[in-house]
Amino acid sequence: MRTRRRPSTPILLAGWLFADLLLGLTIIMLGAQAPPPAPAQPLAGESTGAPTPTPSPCATRIGGVRAKPVKVSFRVSPSADDSALAVQVKRKLLRYKKHLAGRHAGMVLTFGADGGSGEGVRLATRVNTALGKAYPKIFGTAATRNFHDLSAPSGSISMEIYFVSDGCAPTPKN
């Protein structure tokens, strides 16, 4: 009986090396491409038939999530049912009314404490669900992440609320 000889490790790695190099070159080529050309502007005196828009100080509208969060801390009863928890959350957030009014949350990190780590995450999940019900205009579309706080007493909630920013990029000077 004849045994088959297996290829050595360097030969097996050659294919992966080729694939990695090809991926790297693709990324470099995508990054080196020029941006698409700007749309042509009509010459002076030519009319496009469309009304002329009023000049705006903004070249483009930009939005994103602010880098600095609003931090909120309060205590709830972990044994409360979902409707009672929603009432507690709504009442506790009234203290932060001036920070929340007229804004939209983009991302909310919630740290809950309730015994073991699984229970703290479960409490944070319930609080985030209650947030969406209590303040749907502020938290309805926010991305939420649930964590456990090992150092806090049971029923403690700490939140980092990252609000959506809306601004403008100034028009370029000629």
Buried (B, 14 or more C-beta within 10 A) or exposed (E): EEEEEEEEEEEEEEEEEEEEEEEEEEEEEEEEEEEEEEEEEEEEEEEEEEEEEEEEEEEEEEEEBBEEBBEBEBBBEBEBEEEEBBBBBBEBBEEBEEEBEEBBBBBBBBBBBBEEBEBBBBBBBBBBBBBBBBBEEBBEEBEBBBBBBEEBEBBBBBBBBBBBBEEEEEEEEE
